[in-house]
Amino acid sequence: MNNNIMKKFCKELRLNACLNSIEECCNATYGYITGEYKVNDLDELEDALLCIPDYIKEIKEIIEEIIDIYEQEGLNNE
């Protein structure tokens, strides 16, 4: 398999994991607000929400890495 294809695939897996983690945090928050999900205390919910900026930062880094791979492919094809 092409090395760049494998790199992009791995980055896309990381990206998907970050997005799923954000979704879980949001679902837990929504569930807590609607009473469908019980957390031990409000600090647990706050901790989950505080992770979201870290996921956003990682998503930005992953996208930049994917762009770099595409740009490198473009340079190699010229």
LUMLUM-338450 format. One record per residue: residue number from 1; residue in one letter; x, y, z of N, C-alpha, C in turn. Coordinates in pm, whole numbers, plus 50000, padded with zeros to 5 digits. Example, Ala and Ser with C-alpha at 12.3 -4.5 7.8 and 13.67 -1.06 7.14 Angstrom:
<doses>
<dose i="1" aa="A" n_u="51319" n_v="49431" n_w="50780" ca_u="51230" ca_v="49550" ca_w="50780" c_u="51320" c_v="49670" c_w="50780"/>
<dose i="2" aa="S" n_u="51285" n_v="49775" n_w="50708" ca_u="51367" ca_v="49894" ca_w="50714" c_u="51290" c_v="50003" c_w="50787"/>
</doses>
This chain:
<doses>
<dose i="1" aa="M" n_u="50084" n_v="49882" n_w="50000" ca_u="50000" ca_v="50000" ca_w="50000" c_u="50089" c_v="50124" c_w="50000"/>
<dose i="2" aa="N" n_u="50049" n_v="50225" n_w="49925" ca_u="50123" ca_v="50350" ca_w="49918" c_u="50140" c_v="50409" c_w="50058"/>
<dose i="3" aa="N" n_u="50262" n_v="50455" n_w="50087" ca_u="50295" ca_v="50508" ca_w="50218" c_u="50207" c_v="50628" c_w="50254"/>
<dose i="4" aa="N" n_u="50182" n_v="50717" n_w="50159" ca_u="50099" ca_v="50834" ca_w="50186" c_u="49954" c_v="50796" c_w="50213"/>
<dose i="5" aa="I" n_u="49906" n_v="50695" n_w="50143" ca_u="49770" ca_v="50647" ca_w="50166" c_u="49758" c_v="50594" c_w="50308"/>
<dose i="6" aa="M" n_u="49857" n_v="50519" n_w="50351" ca_u="49857" ca_v="50464" ca_w="50487" c_u="49863" c_v="50575" c_w="50591"/>
<dose i="7" aa="K" n_u="49946" n_v="50677" n_w="50566" ca_u="49956" ca_v="50789" ca_w="50659" c_u="49822" c_v="50861" c_w="50672"/>
<dose i="8" aa="K" n_u="49758" n_v="50887" n_w="50557" ca_u="49628" ca_v="50955" ca_w="50559" c_u="49524" c_v="50871" c_w="50631"/>
<dose i="9" aa="F" n_u="49526" n_v="50740" n_w="50608" ca_u="49430" ca_v="50651" ca_w="50673" c_u="49447" c_v="50656" c_w="50825"/>
<dose i="10" aa="C" n_u="49571" n_v="50652" n_w="50872" ca_u="49597" ca_v="50657" ca_w="51017" c_u="49552" c_v="50790" c_w="51076"/>
<dose i="11" aa="K" n_u="49575" n_v="50897" n_w="51004" ca_u="49534" ca_v="51030" ca_w="51051" c_u="49382" c_v="51039" c_w="51054"/>
<dose i="12" aa="E" n_u="49317" n_v="50982" n_w="50954" ca_u="49171" ca_v="50983" ca_w="50952" c_u="49113" c_v="50901" c_w="51067"/>
<dose i="13" aa="L" n_u="49180" n_v="50793" n_w="51105" ca_u="49136" ca_v="50716" ca_w="51221" c_u="49147" c_v="50799" c_w="51349"/>
<dose i="14" aa="R" n_u="49258" n_v="50871" n_w="51364" ca_u="49276" ca_v="50960" ca_w="51481" c_u="49170" c_v="51069" c_w="51482"/>
<dose i="15" aa="L" n_u="49142" n_v="51125" n_w="51365" ca_u="49041" ca_v="51229" ca_w="51353" c_u="48904" c_v="51176" c_w="51394"/>
<dose i="16" aa="N" n_u="48870" n_v="51059" n_w="51347" ca_u="48743" ca_v="50997" ca_w="51381" c_u="48733" c_v="50970" c_w="51531"/>
<dose i="17" aa="A" n_u="48842" n_v="50927" n_w="51592" ca_u="48842" ca_v="50901" ca_w="51737" c_u="48818" c_v="51030" c_w="51815"/>
<dose i="18" aa="C" n_u="48880" n_v="51139" n_w="51772" ca_u="48859" ca_v="51269" ca_w="51838" c_u="48713" c_v="51312" c_w="51826"/>
<dose i="19" aa="L" n_u="48658" n_v="51301" n_w="51707" ca_u="48519" ca_v="51340" ca_w="51686" c_u="48423" c_v="51255" c_w="51769"/>
<dose i="20" aa="N" n_u="48452" n_v="51126" n_w="51778" ca_u="48368" ca_v="51038" ca_w="51860" c_u="48377" c_v="51075" c_w="52008"/>
<dose i="21" aa="S" n_u="48496" n_v="51114" n_w="52052" ca_u="48513" ca_v="51154" ca_w="52192" c_u="48435" c_v="51281" c_w="52223"/>
<dose i="22" aa="I" n_u="48437" n_v="51376" n_w="52131" ca_u="48359" ca_v="51499" ca_w="52150" c_u="48210" c_v="51464" c_w="52154"/>
<dose i="23" aa="E" n_u="48168" n_v="51376" n_w="52066" ca_u="48028" ca_v="51335" ca_w="52063" c_u="47987" c_v="51271" c_w="52196"/>
<dose i="24" aa="E" n_u="48073" n_v="51188" n_w="52251" ca_u="48043" ca_v="51125" ca_w="52380" c_u="48028" c_v="51229" c_w="52490"/>
<dose i="25" aa="C" n_u="48117" n_v="51328" n_w="52492" ca_u="48107" ca_v="51435" ca_w="52592" c_u="47976" c_v="51510" c_w="52579"/>
<dose i="26" aa="C" n_u="47940" n_v="51542" n_w="52456" ca_u="47815" ca_v="51615" ca_w="52431" c_u="47693" c_v="51531" c_w="52468"/>
<dose i="27" aa="N" n_u="47696" n_v="51404" n_w="52434" ca_u="47584" ca_v="51316" ca_w="52468" c_u="47569" c_v="51301" c_w="52619"/>
<dose i="28" aa="A" n_u="47681" n_v="51291" n_w="52689" ca_u="47676" ca_v="51281" ca_w="52835" c_u="47618" c_v="51408" c_w="52895"/>
<dose i="29" aa="T" n_u="47658" n_v="51522" n_w="52842" ca_u="47605" ca_v="51649" ca_w="52892" c_u="47456" c_v="51660" c_w="52866"/>
<dose i="30" aa="Y" n_u="47416" n_v="51627" n_w="52744" ca_u="47273" ca_v="51632" ca_w="52711" c_u="47194" c_v="51535" c_w="52799"/>
<dose i="31" aa="G" n_u="47248" n_v="51417" n_w="52817" ca_u="47182" ca_v="51317" ca_w="52901" c_u="47172" c_v="51363" c_w="53046"/>
<dose i="32" aa="Y" n_u="47274" n_v="51430" n_w="53093" ca_u="47271" ca_v="51481" ca_w="53230" c_u="47163" c_v="51588" c_w="53245"/>
<dose i="33" aa="I" n_u="47157" n_v="51679" n_w="53147" ca_u="47059" ca_v="51787" ca_w="53153" c_u="46916" c_v="51734" c_w="53145"/>
<dose i="34" aa="T" n_u="46895" n_v="51634" n_w="53062" ca_u="46760" ca_v="51578" ca_w="53046" c_u="46726" c_v="51473" c_w="53150"/>
<dose i="35" aa="G" n_u="46822" n_v="51436" n_w="53232" ca_u="46797" ca_v="51338" ca_w="53337" c_u="46809" c_v="51194" c_w="53291"/>
<dose i="36" aa="E" n_u="46854" n_v="51172" n_w="53168" ca_u="46867" ca_v="51036" ca_w="53115" c_u="46998" c_v="50971" c_w="53159"/>
<dose i="37" aa="Y" n_u="47095" n_v="51052" n_w="53194" ca_u="47228" ca_v="51001" ca_w="53229" c_u="47265" c_v="51054" c_w="53366"/>
<dose i="38" aa="K" n_u="47305" n_v="50966" n_w="53452" ca_u="47342" ca_v="51007" ca_w="53587" c_u="47494" c_v="51001" c_w="53601"/>
<dose i="39" aa="V" n_u="47552" n_v="51110" n_w="53648" ca_u="47694" ca_v="51113" ca_w="53680" c_u="47707" c_v="51116" c_w="53831"/>
<dose i="40" aa="N" n_u="47822" n_v="51073" n_w="53879" ca_u="47843" ca_v="51069" ca_w="54024" c_u="47836" c_v="51208" c_w="54085"/>
<dose i="41" aa="D" n_u="47894" n_v="51304" n_w="54016" ca_u="47883" ca_v="51443" ca_w="54061" c_u="47907" c_v="51536" c_w="53943"/>
<dose i="42" aa="L" n_u="47880" n_v="51660" n_w="53963" ca_u="47892" ca_v="51757" ca_w="53855" c_u="48036" c_v="51773" c_w="53808"/>
<dose i="43" aa="D" n_u="48133" n_v="51747" n_w="53896" ca_u="48274" ca_v="51756" ca_w="53857" c_u="48309" c_v="51657" c_w="53746"/>
<dose i="44" aa="E" n_u="48247" n_v="51540" n_w="53749" ca_u="48271" ca_v="51440" ca_w="53645" c_u="48225" c_v="51493" c_w="53509"/>
<dose i="45" aa="L" n_u="48111" n_v="51558" n_w="53509" ca_u="48059" ca_v="51616" ca_w="53386" c_u="48148" c_v="51730" c_w="53339"/>
<dose i="46" aa="E" n_u="48191" n_v="51814" n_w="53430" ca_u="48279" ca_v="51925" ca_w="53396" c_u="48411" c_v="51874" c_w="53338"/>
<dose i="47" aa="D" n_u="48466" n_v="51769" n_w="53397" ca_u="48592" ca_v="51712" ca_w="53346" c_u="48577" c_v="51664" c_w="53202"/>
<dose i="48" aa="A" n_u="48463" n_v="51603" n_w="53172" ca_u="48440" ca_v="51556" ca_w="53035" c_u="48434" c_v="51674" c_w="52938"/>
<dose i="49" aa="L" n_u="48368" n_v="51781" n_w="52978" ca_u="48356" ca_v="51898" ca_w="52890" c_u="48489" c_v="51971" c_w="52875"/>
<dose i="50" aa="L" n_u="48571" n_v="51970" n_w="52977" ca_u="48700" ca_v="52039" ca_w="52968" c_u="48796" c_v="51972" c_w="52872"/>
<dose i="51" aa="C" n_u="48769" n_v="51848" n_w="52835" ca_u="48853" ca_v="51776" ca_w="52738" c_u="48829" c_v="51823" c_w="52595"/>
<dose i="52" aa="I" n_u="48714" n_v="51882" n_w="52568" ca_u="48678" ca_v="51919" ca_w="52432" c_u="48780" c_v="52013" c_w="52366"/>
<dose i="53" aa="P" n_u="48829" n_v="52118" n_w="52434" ca_u="48931" ca_v="52203" ca_w="52368" c_u="49056" c_v="52126" c_w="52327"/>
<dose i="54" aa="D" n_u="49095" n_v="52026" n_w="52406" ca_u="49211" ca_v="51944" ca_w="52368" c_u="49182" c_v="51864" c_w="52242"/>
<dose i="55" aa="Y" n_u="49060" n_v="51812" n_w="52230" ca_u="49024" ca_v="51738" ca_w="52109" c_u="49022" c_v="51831" c_w="51988"/>
<dose i="56" aa="I" n_u="48972" n_v="51952" n_w="52007" ca_u="48967" ca_v="52048" ca_w="51898" c_u="49109" c_v="52081" c_w="51851"/>
<dose i="57" aa="K" n_u="49199" n_v="52101" n_w="51945" ca_u="49339" ca_v="52129" ca_w="51910" c_u="49399" c_v="52011" c_w="51832"/>
<dose i="58" aa="E" n_u="49372" n_v="51890" n_w="51878" ca_u="49426" ca_v="51773" ca_w="51809" c_u="49365" c_v="51760" c_w="51669"/>
<dose i="59" aa="I" n_u="49236" n_v="51788" n_w="51655" ca_u="49172" ca_v="51783" ca_w="51523" c_u="49240" c_v="51880" c_w="51428"/>
<dose i="60" aa="K" n_u="49266" n_v="52000" n_w="51475" ca_u="49333" ca_v="52100" ca_w="51391" c_u="49471" c_v="52050" c_w="51347"/>
<dose i="61" aa="E" n_u="49545" n_v="51990" n_w="51440" ca_u="49678" ca_v="51937" ca_w="51407" c_u="49669" c_v="51824" c_w="51305"/>
<dose i="62" aa="I" n_u="49573" n_v="51737" n_w="51321" ca_u="49556" ca_v="51625" ca_w="51228" c_u="49524" c_v="51676" c_w="51088"/>
<dose i="63" aa="I" n_u="49434" n_v="51773" n_w="51079" ca_u="49398" ca_v="51827" ca_w="50950" c_u="49518" c_v="51893" c_w="50883"/>
<dose i="64" aa="E" n_u="49598" n_v="51965" n_w="50961" ca_u="49720" ca_v="52025" ca_w="50906" c_u="49816" c_v="51918" c_w="50855"/>
<dose i="65" aa="E" n_u="49827" n_v="51808" n_w="50927" ca_u="49914" ca_v="51698" ca_w="50883" c_u="49863" c_v="51635" c_w="50754"/>
<dose i="66" aa="I" n_u="49731" n_v="51620" n_w="50743" ca_u="49673" ca_v="51563" ca_w="50621" c_u="49697" c_v="51658" c_w="50503"/>
<dose i="67" aa="I" n_u="49681" n_v="51787" n_w="50525" ca_u="49707" ca_v="51886" ca_w="50420" c_u="49852" c_v="51876" c_w="50374"/>
<dose i="68" aa="D" n_u="49945" n_v="51862" n_w="50470" ca_u="50087" ca_v="51848" ca_w="50435" c_u="50112" c_v="51726" c_w="50347"/>
<dose i="69" aa="I" n_u="50045" n_v="51617" n_w="50378" ca_u="50061" ca_v="51495" ca_w="50297" c_u="50012" c_v="51520" c_w="50155"/>
<dose i="70" aa="Y" n_u="49894" n_v="51583" n_w="50142" ca_u="49841" ca_v="51612" ca_w="50008" c_u="49933" c_v="51706" c_w="49932"/>
<dose i="71" aa="E" n_u="49986" n_v="51807" n_w="50000" ca_u="50077" ca_v="51899" ca_w="49933" c_u="50204" c_v="51827" c_w="49889"/>
<dose i="72" aa="Q" n_u="50255" n_v="51739" n_w="49972" ca_u="50375" ca_v="51663" ca_w="49936" c_u="50347" c_v="51573" c_w="49816"/>
<dose i="73" aa="E" n_u="50229" n_v="51512" n_w="49813" ca_u="50191" ca_v="51430" ca_w="49698" c_u="50188" c_v="51515" c_w="49571"/>
<dose i="74" aa="G" n_u="50135" n_v="51636" n_w="49584" ca_u="50128" ca_v="51726" ca_w="49469" c_u="50266" c_v="51763" c_w="49417"/>
<dose i="75" aa="L" n_u="50359" n_v="51787" n_w="49508" ca_u="50496" ca_v="51819" ca_w="49469" c_u="50564" c_v="51701" c_w="49403"/>
<dose i="76" aa="N" n_u="50537" n_v="51581" n_w="49453" ca_u="50598" ca_v="51460" ca_w="49398" c_u="50544" c_v="51425" c_w="49261"/>
<dose i="77" aa="N" n_u="50419" n_v="51465" n_w="49233" ca_u="50356" ca_v="51433" ca_w="49106" c_u="50392" c_v="51532" c_w="48996"/>
<dose i="78" aa="E" n_u="50453" n_v="51644" n_w="49033" ca_u="50486" ca_v="51745" ca_w="48931" c_u="50614" c_v="51709" c_w="48858"/>
</doses>
